[in-house]
Amino acid sequence: MTIDRLVLAFAGSFILISLILSHFHSPYWLWFTAFVGANLL
């Protein structure tokens, strides 16, 4: 597994975790999702 695939895997898992947290806990977790998505750009 290359470093690029590893970074994308971590970012994808952080996005999924923050989406789950925003659904069950607080919608402010969507800001974390936006932050991870902006860093992927």
Secondary structure as UniProt FT lines:
FT   HELIX           3..24
FT   TURN            27..28
FT   HELIX           29..40
//
